[in-house]
């Protein structure tokens, strides 16, 4: 029975998402959820947490509710679901009351399989009333570390999730997911969310495709020079530059704009219209690089970020790994570089001492969080100052002890610049595989692969504009790399490409096949 359900799950994985196999840990978590067990899944950014609840949701008779604190992520996730042929919606403060009423009406009609909900909305009587009349199969809790005062993103509204679950006529199966959880946070998630006989899986925090580096410039001018070197190596590639203050974002934006670097900016001090425009410019690849405070990126599911630079040291390793982890989500090689100066420490200490009081927290909770913040800051400084393996420093922090050095960080490689343009590096890892196509015997040179890659990116951008969605929602850079490797010239070959399921093959197959066929004809006739 279990075996049959996993066979069905794999069929859905291929049909809707275009993948032939599950990533590490996904099948075990899906099996547990299908068996009716609660789950705590601790998986790094880019490991495919959402697939763990989306596949069971497709197999369930009822609806799946996904609790998420991130409005932008809900929008992205629902857009991606719809592009894959799955009915979904979100329910949060970005909707008007009339739009909320329409979502509730559609929920009662059985229109959706998956609905993303902000935790605050679980407390509203109108939403609870609808849910009391529905068959809810699963409740998935994303960013579940938000329940813990030990977590860097503690959200008191998350403490009300169990009240919502208790109010339902029948208790659904609960899946809690997070990318950053120390042992204290894990215990809080299990206890506060009251998980029943949970299956707990930590797939490991390592992201092997990410290269970590700490540079220690001596001056602000030296810091800018280091950044320019990074930007010049990543010309036309997508990247995020994090600064610790709005002022630093604005200053750096003025410097780089004056030098004609294609950058935009994002922080809470900009008006809402400008923030939205700048975020969309980045997401839709109109501007390859965004300079931002840590207000940017939570829930941004952009898969083709080739580099993340921290112009200033962040306040803790949890934040750093979460922000750096926005690079290379498609599995291609990516860089995570810190530009550290000791003056960063004083900026963070100022923030710790002058953070606005959260009225939802008691004085004792505020004091506890301040002490934790100082403890975390010390570990962050250790990371920036060490000569030891940087990856191991991060993994050890999360309780994952490593004996061997990684060979893919600045400490291990003697500051050697190990990563060149990411798609060329990745193309080397994707040799041409035989498929049912006349192009099966064709192997492109690196220059030809790069040319086809760029042509397909432009074609994808054109389609994205027509559909009104971000390019990476249509398919990721990793999928384009697989197209360059497999060179599909018919629909059957196209379905062998990782990341292209039946719906996307039907919707976008024509332009992919035309681009590949035209390219092959051109090189064969030259």
C-alpha positions as CSV (number, residue, x, y, z in Angstrom):
1,X,0.0,0.0,0.0
2,X,2.8,2.4,1.0
3,X,4.8,1.4,-2.1
4,X,1.8,2.1,-4.3
5,X,1.3,5.5,-2.8
6,X,5.0,6.4,-3.4
7,X,4.6,5.2,-7.0
8,X,1.6,7.6,-7.4
9,X,3.6,10.4,-5.7
10,X,6.4,10.0,-8.2
11,X,4.0,10.1,-11.1
12,X,2.6,13.4,-9.8
13,X,6.1,14.7,-9.3
14,X,6.9,14.0,-12.9
15,X,3.5,15.2,-14.3
16,X,3.2,18.5,-12.4
17,X,6.8,19.4,-11.6
18,X,8.8,17.6,-14.3
19,X,11.2,15.8,-11.9
20,X,12.1,12.1,-12.2
21,X,13.1,11.5,-8.6
22,X,12.7,13.1,-5.2
23,X,15.5,15.0,-3.5
24,X,17.2,13.9,-0.3
25,X,14.6,13.4,2.5
26,X,11.5,14.3,0.4
27,X,10.3,10.7,-0.1
28,X,10.6,9.9,3.6
29,X,8.7,13.0,4.7
30,X,6.0,12.4,2.1
31,X,5.7,8.8,3.2
32,X,5.2,9.8,6.8
33,X,2.6,12.4,6.0
34,X,0.7,9.9,3.8
35,X,0.8,7.5,6.7
36,X,-1.0,10.1,8.8
37,X,2.1,11.0,11.0
38,X,3.0,14.5,12.0
39,X,6.3,15.7,10.6
40,X,9.1,18.1,11.5
41,X,11.3,18.6,8.4
42,X,14.5,20.6,8.9
43,X,15.9,21.1,5.4
44,X,18.2,23.8,4.0
45,X,17.0,26.6,1.7
46,X,16.6,25.2,-1.8
47,X,16.2,21.6,-0.6
48,X,12.5,21.4,-1.8
49,X,10.5,21.7,1.5
50,X,7.4,22.8,-0.4
51,X,7.3,19.6,-2.5
52,X,7.0,17.7,0.8
53,X,3.5,19.0,1.4
54,X,2.4,19.8,-2.1
55,X,2.6,16.2,-3.3
56,X,0.5,14.9,-0.4
57,X,-1.9,17.8,-0.9
58,X,-2.5,16.6,-4.5
59,X,-3.1,13.0,-3.2
60,X,-5.5,14.1,-0.4
61,X,-9.3,14.2,-0.7
62,X,-9.5,17.5,1.2
63,X,-7.7,20.8,1.1
64,X,-4.2,21.6,2.5
65,X,-3.6,24.8,4.4
66,X,-0.1,26.2,4.4
67,X,0.7,28.7,7.1
68,X,3.4,31.2,6.0
69,X,4.5,34.5,7.4
70,X,5.8,35.7,4.0
71,X,3.3,37.5,1.7
72,X,5.7,37.6,-1.2
73,X,6.4,33.9,-0.9
74,X,2.7,33.1,-0.9
75,X,2.3,35.0,-4.1
76,X,5.3,33.3,-5.7
77,X,4.3,29.8,-4.6
78,X,0.7,30.1,-5.8
79,X,1.9,31.5,-9.2
80,X,4.2,28.6,-9.5
81,X,1.5,26.1,-8.6
82,X,-0.9,27.6,-11.2
83,X,1.9,27.5,-13.8
84,X,2.2,23.8,-13.1
85,X,-1.5,23.2,-13.4
86,X,-2.4,23.0,-9.7
87,X,-5.3,25.0,-8.2
88,X,-4.1,27.2,-5.3
89,X,-4.7,30.6,-3.7
90,X,-3.4,32.8,-0.9
91,X,-5.2,34.6,2.0
92,X,-3.4,37.5,3.6
93,X,-3.4,41.2,4.2
94,X,-2.6,42.0,0.5
95,X,-6.2,41.1,-0.4
96,X,-9.2,43.4,0.0
97,X,-12.2,42.2,2.0
98,X,-14.0,41.5,-1.2
99,X,-11.1,39.4,-2.5
100,X,-10.9,37.5,0.8
101,X,-14.7,36.8,0.6
102,X,-14.1,35.4,-2.9
103,X,-11.3,33.1,-1.7
104,X,-13.6,31.9,1.1
105,X,-16.4,31.2,-1.3
106,X,-14.1,29.3,-3.6
107,X,-12.8,27.3,-0.7
108,X,-16.3,26.1,0.1
109,X,-16.8,25.3,-3.6
110,X,-13.8,23.0,-3.6
111,X,-11.9,25.1,-6.1
112,X,-8.5,24.9,-4.4
113,X,-6.2,22.0,-3.4
114,X,-3.8,24.3,-1.5
115,X,-4.3,27.6,0.2
116,X,-1.5,29.7,1.7
117,X,-2.5,31.7,4.8
118,X,-0.8,34.3,7.0
119,X,-0.8,33.2,10.7
120,X,-2.8,36.3,11.7
121,X,-5.6,35.3,9.4
122,X,-6.1,32.0,11.2
123,X,-7.6,34.0,14.1
124,X,-10.3,35.7,12.1
125,X,-13.9,34.4,12.6
126,X,-14.7,34.5,8.9
127,X,-11.8,32.2,8.0
128,X,-12.4,29.8,11.0
129,X,-16.0,29.6,10.0
130,X,-15.2,28.4,6.5
131,X,-12.6,26.0,7.7
132,X,-15.1,24.4,10.2
133,X,-17.1,23.4,7.1
134,X,-14.2,21.9,5.1
135,X,-12.3,18.6,5.0
136,X,-8.8,19.8,5.8
137,X,-6.3,17.0,5.2
138,X,-3.1,18.7,6.1
139,X,-1.8,21.8,7.8
140,X,1.7,22.7,6.7
141,X,3.6,25.2,8.8
142,X,6.4,26.9,6.9
143,X,9.2,28.8,8.7
144,X,8.1,26.9,11.8
145,X,11.1,28.2,13.8
146,X,8.9,31.4,14.2
147,X,7.2,29.7,17.2
148,X,10.4,29.7,19.2
149,X,11.8,32.6,21.3
150,X,15.2,30.9,20.6
151,X,14.6,31.5,16.9
152,X,15.8,34.6,15.1
153,X,12.3,35.3,13.6
154,X,10.1,34.8,16.7
155,X,6.5,35.6,15.7
156,X,4.0,35.6,18.6
157,X,1.2,35.1,16.1
158,X,2.6,31.6,15.5
159,X,1.7,30.6,19.0
160,X,-2.0,30.8,18.0
161,X,-1.7,28.1,15.3
162,X,-2.5,25.3,17.8
163,X,-5.7,27.2,18.8
164,X,-6.8,27.2,15.2
165,X,-6.0,23.5,14.8
166,X,-7.9,22.7,18.0
167,X,-11.0,24.6,16.7
168,X,-11.3,22.3,13.6
169,X,-13.9,19.5,13.7
170,X,-11.2,16.9,12.8
171,X,-7.5,17.3,13.6
172,X,-5.5,17.3,10.3
173,X,-2.0,15.9,9.9
174,X,0.5,18.5,10.7
175,X,3.8,19.2,8.9
176,X,6.3,21.7,10.3
177,X,9.1,22.9,8.1
178,X,12.2,25.1,8.6
179,X,15.6,25.7,7.2
180,X,17.3,27.1,10.4
181,X,16.8,25.3,13.7
182,X,19.2,24.8,16.5
183,X,18.4,22.1,19.1
184,X,16.6,24.5,21.3
185,X,14.4,25.6,18.4
186,X,13.6,22.0,17.4
187,X,12.4,21.2,20.9
188,X,10.2,24.3,20.9
189,X,8.7,23.4,17.5
190,X,7.8,19.9,18.7
191,X,6.3,21.1,22.0
192,X,4.6,24.3,21.1
193,X,3.0,22.9,17.9
194,X,2.0,19.8,19.9
195,X,3.1,17.4,17.1
196,X,1.7,13.9,17.6
197,X,4.3,11.0,17.3
198,X,6.2,13.1,14.8
199,X,8.6,11.9,12.2
200,X,11.6,14.2,12.6
201,X,14.0,14.5,9.7
202,X,17.1,16.7,9.4
203,X,18.5,16.3,5.9
204,X,21.6,18.3,6.8
205,X,22.2,22.0,6.4
206,X,25.0,21.8,3.8
207,X,24.5,23.4,0.4
208,X,27.5,22.0,-1.6
209,X,26.9,24.3,-4.5
210,X,27.6,27.4,-2.4
211,X,31.1,28.8,-2.1
212,X,31.7,30.8,1.1
213,X,34.2,33.5,1.5
214,X,35.1,36.2,4.0
215,X,37.1,39.2,2.9
216,X,38.4,41.8,5.4
217,X,38.9,45.1,3.7
218,X,40.8,47.8,5.7
219,X,38.6,50.7,4.7
220,X,35.2,51.7,3.3
221,X,36.9,52.4,0.0
222,X,38.5,49.0,0.0
223,X,35.1,47.5,0.7
224,X,33.7,49.1,-2.4
225,X,36.7,48.0,-4.5
226,X,36.1,44.4,-3.4
227,X,32.5,44.7,-4.3
228,X,33.3,46.0,-7.8
229,X,35.6,43.1,-8.4
230,X,32.7,40.7,-7.6
231,X,30.2,42.5,-9.7
232,X,32.6,42.6,-12.7
233,X,33.0,38.8,-12.5
234,X,29.2,38.3,-12.3
235,X,28.3,40.6,-15.2
236,X,24.7,40.2,-16.3
237,X,24.1,37.6,-13.5
238,X,21.5,37.9,-10.7
239,X,22.7,38.9,-7.3
240,X,21.8,40.4,-3.9
241,X,24.0,42.8,-1.9
242,X,22.9,43.1,1.7
243,X,23.7,46.2,3.8
244,X,23.0,46.6,7.5
245,X,21.3,50.0,7.3
246,X,19.0,51.9,5.0
247,X,21.6,54.6,4.8
248,X,24.2,52.2,3.6
249,X,21.8,50.8,1.0
250,X,21.2,54.3,-0.4
251,X,24.8,55.3,-0.4
252,X,25.9,52.2,-2.2
253,X,23.0,52.5,-4.7
254,X,24.2,56.1,-5.5
255,X,27.8,54.9,-6.0
256,X,27.0,52.0,-8.2
257,X,24.3,53.8,-10.2
258,X,26.8,56.6,-10.9
259,X,29.2,54.0,-12.3
260,X,26.4,52.6,-14.6
261,X,26.1,49.3,-12.8
262,X,22.5,47.9,-13.4
263,X,21.3,47.9,-9.8
264,X,18.1,48.6,-7.9
265,X,17.5,48.9,-4.1
266,X,15.0,47.8,-1.4
267,X,14.4,48.8,2.2
268,X,11.5,49.8,4.4
269,X,12.2,53.5,4.1
270,X,11.2,53.6,0.5
271,X,7.5,54.2,-0.3
272,X,5.4,51.2,-1.0
273,X,5.1,51.9,-4.8
274,X,8.9,52.2,-5.2
275,X,9.5,49.0,-3.1
276,X,7.1,47.0,-5.2
277,X,8.6,48.3,-8.5
278,X,12.1,47.7,-7.4
279,X,11.3,44.2,-6.1
280,X,9.6,43.3,-9.4
281,X,12.4,44.8,-11.5
282,X,14.7,42.3,-9.7
283,X,12.3,39.3,-9.8
284,X,11.5,39.8,-13.5
285,X,15.2,40.2,-14.4
286,X,14.8,43.8,-15.5
287,X,17.6,44.6,-13.0
288,X,20.0,41.8,-12.3
289,X,21.3,43.1,-8.9
290,X,19.4,44.5,-5.8
291,X,21.0,46.3,-2.9
292,X,18.9,45.7,0.2
293,X,18.5,45.5,3.9
294,X,17.5,42.2,5.4
295,X,13.9,43.3,4.9
296,X,14.4,42.0,1.4
297,X,14.4,38.4,0.3
298,X,12.2,36.7,2.9
299,X,10.0,34.6,0.6
300,X,11.7,35.6,-2.6
301,X,11.8,32.3,-4.4
302,X,14.1,33.5,-7.2
303,X,16.1,30.4,-8.3
304,X,18.8,31.9,-10.4
305,X,20.6,34.2,-7.9
306,X,24.3,33.6,-8.7
307,X,25.8,35.5,-5.8
308,X,25.0,37.1,-2.5
309,X,27.3,39.7,-1.0
310,X,27.1,40.9,2.6
311,X,28.5,44.4,2.4
312,X,28.2,44.4,6.2
313,X,28.2,41.6,8.7
314,X,24.6,40.5,9.7
315,X,23.6,40.1,13.3
316,X,23.8,36.3,13.6
317,X,24.6,33.1,11.7
318,X,20.9,32.2,11.3
319,X,20.3,35.4,9.4
320,X,23.5,35.0,7.4
321,X,22.8,31.5,6.3
322,X,19.2,32.3,5.5
323,X,20.2,35.3,3.4
324,X,23.3,33.7,1.8
325,X,21.1,30.7,1.0
326,X,19.1,32.7,-1.5
327,X,22.0,32.1,-3.9
328,X,22.0,29.0,-6.0
329,X,18.5,27.7,-5.2
330,X,18.5,26.0,-8.7
331,X,21.5,23.9,-7.7
332,X,24.0,25.7,-9.9
333,X,27.3,27.0,-8.5
334,X,27.0,30.3,-6.6
335,X,29.1,32.6,-4.4
336,X,28.3,33.8,-0.8
337,X,30.8,36.5,0.1
338,X,31.1,38.5,3.3
339,X,32.9,41.9,3.4
340,X,33.7,42.2,7.1
341,X,35.1,45.1,9.0
342,X,35.2,45.3,12.9
343,X,33.1,48.5,12.8
344,X,30.2,46.3,11.8
345,X,30.1,45.0,15.4
346,X,29.2,48.4,16.8
347,X,26.3,48.8,14.3
348,X,24.8,45.5,15.4
349,X,25.3,46.3,19.1
350,X,23.4,49.6,18.5
351,X,20.5,47.7,16.9
352,X,20.4,45.2,19.8
353,X,20.2,48.0,22.4
354,X,17.7,50.2,20.4
355,X,15.4,47.7,18.8
356,X,11.8,48.9,19.0
357,X,9.8,47.0,21.7
358,X,7.3,44.5,20.4
359,X,4.1,45.1,22.4
360,X,3.3,41.3,22.1
361,X,6.4,40.5,24.2
362,X,6.7,40.6,28.0
363,X,9.7,42.4,29.6
364,X,11.2,39.0,30.5
365,X,10.9,37.8,26.9
366,X,12.5,41.0,25.6
367,X,15.5,40.6,28.0
368,X,15.9,36.9,27.1
369,X,15.9,37.8,23.4
370,X,18.5,40.6,24.0
371,X,20.9,38.2,25.7
372,X,20.4,35.7,22.9
373,X,21.2,38.4,20.4
374,X,24.6,39.1,22.0
375,X,25.4,35.4,22.2
376,X,24.6,35.0,18.5
377,X,26.6,38.1,17.6
378,X,29.7,36.6,19.2
379,X,29.3,33.5,17.0
380,X,28.9,35.7,13.9
381,X,32.2,37.5,14.7
382,X,33.9,34.2,15.2
383,X,32.8,33.2,11.7
384,X,34.2,36.4,10.2
385,X,37.5,36.1,12.1
386,X,38.3,32.4,11.7
387,X,41.0,30.8,9.5
388,X,39.2,27.5,9.8
389,X,36.7,26.0,7.2
390,X,33.8,28.4,6.9
391,X,31.3,25.8,5.9
392,X,32.2,23.7,8.9
393,X,31.7,26.8,11.2
394,X,28.2,27.2,9.9
395,X,27.3,23.5,10.0
396,X,28.8,23.1,13.6
397,X,26.6,26.0,14.7
398,X,23.6,24.0,13.7
399,X,24.9,20.9,15.5
400,X,26.2,19.2,12.4
401,X,29.8,18.2,13.3
402,X,32.2,17.9,10.4
403,X,35.7,16.4,10.5
404,X,36.9,17.1,7.0
405,X,37.3,20.6,5.5
406,X,35.0,21.4,2.6
407,X,37.5,22.5,-0.1
408,X,34.9,25.0,-1.3
409,X,35.4,28.1,0.9
410,X,38.1,30.8,1.1
411,X,39.7,29.2,4.1
412,X,40.1,25.9,2.4
413,X,41.1,27.2,-1.0
414,X,43.5,29.9,0.1
415,X,41.3,32.7,-1.3
416,X,41.4,31.2,-4.8
417,X,38.4,32.3,-6.9
418,X,37.0,28.9,-7.5
419,X,33.7,29.8,-9.3
420,X,33.5,31.3,-12.7
421,X,30.3,32.0,-14.6
422,X,27.8,29.6,-13.0
423,X,26.1,28.2,-16.1
424,X,29.4,27.2,-17.7
425,X,30.4,25.5,-14.5
426,X,27.1,23.7,-14.4
427,X,27.1,22.8,-18.0
428,X,30.3,20.8,-17.3
429,X,28.3,18.9,-14.7
430,X,25.5,18.2,-17.2
431,X,27.1,16.3,-20.0
432,X,24.8,15.6,-23.0
433,X,22.7,12.5,-22.3
434,X,21.2,10.3,-25.1
435,X,17.5,11.0,-25.7
436,X,15.0,10.3,-28.4
437,X,15.9,13.2,-30.7
438,X,18.0,13.7,-33.8
439,X,20.2,16.0,-31.6
440,X,21.1,13.1,-29.3
441,X,24.5,12.7,-30.9
442,X,25.2,16.4,-30.8
443,X,27.5,17.8,-28.2
444,X,27.8,21.6,-28.0
445,X,31.1,23.3,-27.2
446,X,31.2,25.5,-24.1
447,X,30.8,28.6,-26.3
448,X,27.8,27.1,-28.1
449,X,26.2,26.0,-24.8
450,X,26.6,29.6,-23.5
451,X,25.0,31.0,-26.7
452,X,22.1,28.6,-26.5
453,X,21.7,29.3,-22.8
454,X,21.4,33.0,-23.4
455,X,18.9,32.6,-26.3
456,X,16.7,30.4,-24.1
457,X,16.9,32.9,-21.3
458,X,15.7,35.7,-23.7
459,X,12.9,33.4,-25.0
460,X,11.9,32.6,-21.4
461,X,11.8,36.4,-20.6
462,X,9.6,37.0,-23.6
463,X,7.2,34.3,-22.4
464,X,7.3,35.7,-18.8
465,X,6.2,39.1,-20.1
466,X,3.3,37.5,-22.0
467,X,2.2,35.5,-18.9
468,X,2.9,38.4,-16.5
469,X,5.0,36.1,-14.2
470,X,8.7,36.1,-13.1
471,X,10.9,34.2,-15.6
472,X,12.0,31.6,-12.9
473,X,8.4,30.6,-12.3
474,X,8.2,29.4,-16.0
475,X,11.3,27.3,-15.4
476,X,14.6,27.8,-13.6
477,X,18.1,28.3,-15.0
478,X,18.8,24.7,-14.0
479,X,16.1,23.6,-16.4
480,X,17.6,25.7,-19.2
481,X,21.0,24.1,-18.5
482,X,19.3,20.6,-18.8
483,X,17.8,21.8,-22.1
484,X,21.3,22.8,-23.3
485,X,22.5,19.3,-22.3
486,X,19.6,17.2,-23.8
487,X,18.7,19.4,-26.8
488,X,15.1,18.4,-27.2
489,X,13.6,18.8,-30.7
490,X,10.3,17.0,-30.0
491,X,7.8,16.7,-27.1
492,X,8.9,13.3,-26.0
493,X,12.5,14.5,-25.6
494,X,11.2,17.7,-23.9
495,X,9.5,15.7,-21.2
496,X,12.9,14.1,-20.4
497,X,14.1,17.6,-19.3
498,X,14.3,18.0,-15.5
499,X,11.7,20.6,-14.4
500,X,9.3,20.3,-17.4
501,X,6.1,18.5,-16.6
502,X,3.1,17.8,-18.8
503,X,1.5,21.2,-18.2
504,X,4.6,23.2,-18.9
505,X,5.5,21.0,-21.9
506,X,2.0,21.8,-23.4
507,X,2.3,25.5,-22.5
508,X,5.9,26.3,-23.4
509,X,7.1,23.3,-25.5
510,X,6.6,25.0,-28.8
511,X,9.0,27.9,-28.2
512,X,11.6,25.6,-26.6
513,X,11.6,23.1,-29.4
514,X,11.8,26.0,-32.0
515,X,14.7,27.7,-30.3
516,X,16.7,24.4,-30.0
517,X,15.9,23.3,-33.5
518,X,16.8,26.7,-35.0
519,X,20.0,26.8,-33.1
520,X,21.0,23.3,-34.2
521,X,20.2,24.0,-37.8
522,X,22.3,27.1,-37.6
523,X,25.4,25.4,-36.2
524,X,25.0,22.4,-38.6
525,X,24.8,24.7,-41.6
526,X,27.7,26.9,-40.6
